[in-house]
Each structure stands twice: as structure tokens, then as C-alpha cells.
Amino acid sequence: MFMFSSSITGTIYSFGYTLLTGVIFNFIMGVTASRWMLKSFSRFKAFRKPWLYGGEKNA
């Protein structure tokens, strides 16, 4: 980084901070949205079967 001026270095750090913040926020919202969707699907009788969610299948 010594070849670039300090303004370019600040820009690179700002980009890295924005990228990291976006990735973390995207992960948290993805997990949260998935939980909300599974909870809303499980309210319907057709989706209350445990084997749909990785549980044991009753014969």
C-alpha cells in the first residue's frame, strides 16, 4: 500500500468495511428469514409432517 496515496488506502478500507458489513448483515437476515418462512409454512396442515424437516418418517 505504500505506493498509493493515503486517500486510496482509505477508500480500500472503506470498501472492505462495507463489504464485511454487507456479508454479515446478509447472513443474519438470511437465517432470520428462513426461520420465519419455516414457521409460517408449518401453520398449514400439509406442512406439519416431521419428515419434511428432517424428522423420522412414520410408516
Summary of the structure (lengths in Angstrom):
residues: 59
radius of gyration: 22.1
end to end distance: 64.6
largest distance: 69.5
contacts: 101
relative contact order: 0.07
helix: 73%
strand: 0%
